Amino acid sequence: QVQLVEYGGGLVQAGGSLRLSCEASRGIFSGDAMGWYRQAPGKRRELVATISSGGSEVYADSVKGRFTISRDNAKNTVYLQMGSLKPDDTAVYYCYLFILTYGRNYWGQGTQVTVSS
C-alpha cells in the first residue's frame, strides 16, 4: 500500500511564505510523477504543481513565479515552496503520487493552508 504523509501548512499573512513537504512510502520511478493539488471551499480540486521522474516541472498559471516544486529522491519527498502568498491561495493542499505501473494516483490526507489578508 502506497502512503503519502504531508507536513507543513498553517496560517500565514498575505505576502508570506510556507513550505509543504510530502513523503512517500516508495520512490519515484521512470514514468511516475509527484506533485500537489489544492481545493478551496466550494471549488473543484486543481493542479498546483507537478514534477516528473525526469525532473520536468509544471505549474498552474496562478502560481507561476511564486511557487517552486522540488524533490529529494533519497528521501522520497517532494516539496512545495510557496511565496508571495495571497488569500486566494487558501485551500486544502493534497500531495499526490502517480505510479505509471499501476495507472493511478495515490493521495495524501491533505493539509490546510490559510492566507489572511
C-alpha positions in Angstrom: 0.0 0.0 0.0 1.4 3.3 -1.1 1.2 6.0 1.6 1.9 9.7 1.4 2.4 11.9 4.5 2.2 15.7 4.3 3.8 18.2 6.5 3.6 22.0 6.7 0.7 24.2 6.1 -0.9 26.5 8.5 -1.9 30.2 8.8 0.2 32.9 7.2 -0.4 36.5 6.3 -0.6 37.7 2.7 2.8 38.1 1.2 4.3 35.5 3.4 5.8 32.1 2.7 5.2 28.5 3.6 6.8 25.2 2.6 4.9 21.9 2.3 6.5 18.5 2.3 5.2 15.2 1.2 7.0 11.9 2.0 6.1 8.8 0.0 6.5 5.2 1.2 8.2 4.4 -2.1 10.4 6.1 -4.6 9.6 7.7 -7.9 10.4 5.5 -10.9 10.5 6.2 -14.6 7.1 7.4 -15.8 5.9 8.4 -12.3 5.1 11.9 -11.2 4.6 13.6 -7.9 3.0 16.9 -7.0 0.3 19.0 -5.4 -3.3 19.8 -6.0 -5.4 22.1 -3.9 -9.1 22.5 -3.2 -10.7 25.7 -1.9 -14.2 25.7 -0.3 -16.9 25.4 -3.0 -14.3 24.9 -5.8 -13.0 22.0 -7.7 -9.7 20.4 -7.0 -7.0 22.0 -9.2 -3.4 21.1 -10.1 -0.9 23.4 -8.4 2.4 21.9 -9.5 3.9 18.6 -10.6 7.4 17.2 -11.1 8.1 14.1 -13.3 10.5 11.4 -12.7 12.7 13.2 -15.2 12.6 16.4 -13.3 10.2 18.3 -15.6 8.1 20.8 -13.7 4.6 22.1 -14.5 2.8 24.9 -12.6 -0.7 26.3 -12.7 -0.7 29.8 -14.2 -1.9 31.2 -10.9 1.2 30.2 -9.0 4.0 30.6 -11.6 6.8 32.7 -10.3 5.6 32.3 -6.7 5.7 28.6 -6.0 8.5 26.1 -6.6 8.3 22.4 -6.6 11.3 20.3 -5.8 12.2 16.7 -4.9 14.6 14.8 -2.7 14.9 11.3 -4.2 16.9 10.0 -1.3 14.0 10.9 1.0 11.2 10.0 -1.4 10.0 13.5 -0.6 8.5 16.3 -2.7 8.4 19.9 -1.5 6.3 22.9 -2.4 7.9 26.2 -1.6 5.1 28.9 -1.6 5.9 32.6 -1.7 4.1 35.8 -2.1 1.0 34.1 -0.8 -2.4 35.5 -1.5 -5.8 35.0 0.2 -6.8 33.2 -3.0 -4.2 30.5 -2.2 -6.2 29.4 0.8 -7.2 25.8 0.3 -6.5 22.3 1.4 -3.4 21.1 -0.4 -3.1 17.5 -1.4 0.0 15.7 -2.3 -0.2 13.0 -5.0 2.0 10.3 -6.5 1.1 9.0 -9.9 2.5 5.5 -10.4 2.7 4.5 -14.1 2.9 0.8 -13.3 -0.5 0.9 -11.5 -2.0 3.6 -13.7 -3.4 5.6 -10.8 -2.8 8.4 -8.4 -2.2 8.0 -4.7 -3.2 10.8 -2.3 -2.1 12.3 0.9 -4.5 13.3 3.6 -4.4 17.0 2.8 -3.0 19.9 4.7 -4.8 23.3 5.3 -3.2 26.5 4.1 -4.9 29.7 5.1 -3.7 33.1 4.0 -5.1 36.1 5.8 -5.4 39.5 4.2 
